[in-house]
Amino acid sequence: MSAHLPIKSRQNAPLPENRDQLFTAVLSDALDAVGVTNQAFSPRTRPLDEALRMCGRARTGIYMETASVEPGVNPYELEIALIDDLKPGDVAVLATGGSSRIAPWGSLLSTASTARGAAGCVTDGFVRDIVEIRRLQLPVFHGGIAPLDSKGRGQIQAVDVPVICDGVRVAHGDLVFGDADGVVVIPQAIEAEVLKIAFDKVNGEHHSIRELREGGYLRDVYAKYGVL
């Protein structure tokens, strides 16, 4: 999508019920179980606040590096349009190709996203204004912290298209989870299957933890529930 075209807003699917029971490790295991092993972000992508958890639908933006701003061009045009179009439960996923020159996320985008009811942001670029973002309690996952504005360094080229962010393919509407362990993205095509496996595993872990606390041996508990 060109930076000169309006965003065609689309309504995302509802978020799963009982999602507060889920966490990235169990979702990563569930993805492994269906043979999809490349949907977890690398250890480089970390939360600004490890106490916060994130679950939402991806709204994607892809950046390219630039060396200048052309006269009369607003380099933030499509970025602003994406943020203003966020719906409750959306997660902004901003792919920069791991650029060391772009900090696409800061306090103003965080404030606007919070007002829209967004669930958070994931970027493989840098973030800035982190004290204010932490104060807002908005879950933000990032590839580093730096004061660099994106203006003159990078610009969104398209939104709501499939992107590669920190090596993970993310499409519009994919389910995005983040917590202290990192970020996992579940493609919509396999979402129902992955969630069923994850909830079954969560149930097994609850039983395993209870029996281990009561003194059960790990080998016996594993043999009984098959969860580790």
C-alpha positions in Angstrom: 0.0 0.0 0.0 1.3 3.4 -1.0 1.9 6.0 1.7 -0.6 8.2 -0.3 -3.5 5.8 0.0 -5.9 5.6 2.9 -6.0 2.6 5.2 -8.8 0.2 4.4 -9.9 -0.6 8.0 -10.8 -4.2 8.7 -12.4 -5.6 11.8 -10.3 -8.3 13.4 -11.6 -11.6 14.8 -12.5 -11.7 18.5 -9.8 -12.6 21.0 -9.9 -16.0 22.5 -11.8 -16.5 25.8 -9.7 -17.5 28.9 -6.7 -16.0 27.2 -5.4 -14.9 30.6 -4.6 -18.5 31.3 -2.1 -18.6 28.4 1.6 -17.7 28.2 4.2 -17.6 25.5 6.0 -20.8 26.6 3.0 -23.0 26.4 2.0 -21.4 23.1 5.5 -22.0 21.7 5.1 -25.6 22.7 1.7 -25.9 21.1 3.2 -24.4 17.8 6.0 -27.0 18.0 3.3 -29.7 18.4 1.8 -28.8 15.0 5.2 -28.5 13.4 5.4 -24.7 13.2 8.7 -23.9 14.9 9.6 -20.4 13.7 6.9 -18.2 15.3 8.7 -17.1 18.5 10.7 -13.9 18.4 14.4 -14.0 19.2 15.8 -13.2 22.7 16.7 -9.8 21.3 13.1 -8.7 21.5 12.4 -7.8 25.1 9.5 -6.2 27.0 9.9 -2.7 28.4 8.0 -4.0 31.5 8.3 -7.7 32.3 5.2 -7.5 34.6 2.9 -6.7 31.7 1.3 -9.3 29.4 0.0 -8.7 25.9 -2.6 -10.5 23.8 -4.0 -9.0 20.6 -4.5 -9.0 16.9 -1.6 -7.8 14.7 -1.8 -4.5 12.7 1.4 -4.5 10.7 3.6 -1.8 9.3 6.8 -2.2 7.4 9.6 0.4 7.4 12.4 1.0 5.0 15.5 3.0 5.8 15.8 6.5 4.3 18.6 9.1 4.3 16.5 12.2 4.1 13.0 13.7 3.9 11.8 15.1 0.6 10.4 18.7 0.7 6.7 18.7 1.3 6.6 15.1 2.4 5.2 14.1 5.8 7.2 11.0 6.7 4.8 10.1 9.4 1.6 10.1 7.2 1.0 6.3 7.1 2.3 5.8 10.6 -0.2 8.3 11.9 -3.0 6.7 9.9 -2.2 3.2 11.3 -2.2 4.4 14.9 -5.4 6.4 14.5 -7.1 3.3 13.0 -6.2 0.9 15.9 -9.1 -0.9 17.4 -9.4 -2.3 21.0 -7.2 -5.3 21.3 -5.0 -4.5 18.3 -1.2 -4.8 18.5 1.0 -2.6 16.3 3.7 -4.8 14.8 6.3 -2.6 13.3 9.0 -4.3 11.2 12.2 -2.3 10.6 14.4 -5.2 9.3 16.4 -4.9 12.5 17.6 -1.4 11.6 20.0 0.2 14.0 18.9 3.7 12.8 15.1 3.7 13.6 13.2 4.1 16.8 9.6 4.0 15.5 7.9 3.9 18.8 7.7 6.5 21.6 5.4 8.2 24.1 3.0 9.9 21.6 2.3 6.7 19.7 1.9 4.9 23.1 -0.5 7.6 24.4 -2.6 7.5 21.2 -2.7 3.7 21.1 -3.7 3.5 24.8 -6.6 5.9 24.1 -7.7 3.7 21.2 -7.7 0.6 23.5 -4.8 -1.1 21.7 -3.2 -4.1 23.4 0.4 -3.1 22.8 3.3 -2.8 20.3 6.0 -5.1 19.0 8.9 -3.8 17.0 12.3 -5.1 16.0 13.4 -1.5 15.9 14.2 0.8 18.9 11.9 2.5 21.3 12.3 5.8 23.1 10.5 7.8 25.8 10.5 4.7 27.9 9.8 6.3 31.3 6.5 7.7 29.9 5.6 4.4 28.2 6.2 2.5 31.4 4.0 5.0 33.2 1.2 4.3 30.7 1.4 0.6 31.4 1.2 -0.3 27.7 2.9 -3.5 26.8 5.7 -2.7 24.4 8.3 -5.2 23.1 11.4 -3.9 21.4 14.7 -4.6 19.8 16.5 -1.9 21.8 16.3 1.5 23.4 17.6 4.6 21.7 16.7 8.3 21.3 16.6 8.2 17.5 13.6 9.6 15.7 12.5 7.7 12.6 12.3 11.0 10.6 15.0 11.1 8.0 16.1 7.5 8.9 13.0 5.4 8.1 9.5 5.5 6.9 6.5 3.1 6.8 6.0 1.9 3.2 2.9 -0.3 3.8 0.5 -1.3 6.5 -1.7 -4.4 7.1 0.5 -6.5 4.9 2.5 -9.6 5.9 5.9 -8.5 7.4 9.0 -10.2 8.8 9.6 -8.8 12.2 12.7 -10.2 14.1 12.6 -13.1 11.7 9.0 -14.0 12.3 6.3 -13.7 9.7 3.3 -11.7 10.9 0.1 -11.1 9.0 -2.8 -8.8 9.7 -5.0 -10.3 12.3 -2.6 -12.9 13.5 -2.7 -13.6 17.3 0.2 -11.9 19.1 1.1 -12.9 22.7 3.9 -11.3 24.8 5.1 -11.7 28.3 8.4 -11.8 30.3 9.6 -14.7 28.2 9.2 -12.9 24.9 6.7 -12.8 21.9 4.9 -15.5 20.0 2.7 -15.1 16.9 0.0 -17.6 16.0 -1.0 -17.6 12.3 -4.8 -17.4 11.9 -4.9 -20.6 9.7 -3.7 -22.8 12.6 -5.0 -20.7 15.6 -7.9 -23.0 16.6 -5.6 -26.1 16.7 -2.8 -24.4 18.5 -5.1 -22.9 21.2 -6.7 -26.3 21.8 -3.3 -27.9 22.4 -2.2 -24.9 24.5 -5.3 -25.0 26.8 -4.9 -28.8 27.2 -1.3 -28.3 28.1 -2.1 -25.6 30.6 -4.6 -28.0 32.3 -2.0 -30.7 32.4 0.5 -28.3 33.9 -1.9 -27.3 36.7 -2.3 -31.0 37.7 1.4 -31.6 37.4 2.3 -28.6 39.6 -0.2 -29.7 42.3 1.1 -33.2 42.5 4.8 -32.0 42.5 4.0 -29.7 45.3 2.5 -32.6 47.2 5.9 -34.4 46.8 5.3 -36.4 43.7 8.3 -37.5 41.6 8.8 -35.7 38.3 9.2 -39.0 36.4 5.8 -40.2 37.7 4.0 -36.9 37.0 5.5 -36.7 33.5 4.5 -40.3 32.8 0.9 -39.5 33.9 0.4 -36.1 32.2 3.1 -36.0 29.5 3.8 -32.3 30.3 7.2 -30.8 31.0 
